[in-house]
């Protein structure tokens, strides 16, 4: 796995700063003050918060297939902070 070259951070007032806000709706420094991601992601221990009860009634939540589903959802979804870092 190759490490991506880190790009320089734009400064307030530069066109890149404004462009980032225009594209993504938040400033480049929006998450600078956090030390950990406060947004929760789905896990096999908290899936009830993410899947409606009406849908859960139709699923076998103890099966290996369901556990794989939850792991895939955890891996493929991003919190707002994770998406910000990717942007």
Secondary structure, DSSP 4 states (H G I P E B T S, - for coil): -PPPPPPPPP-TTSHHHHHHHHHHSS-TTTTTT-SS--S----TTTGGGTS-HHHHTTS-TTSHHHHHHHHHHHHH---HHHHHHH-
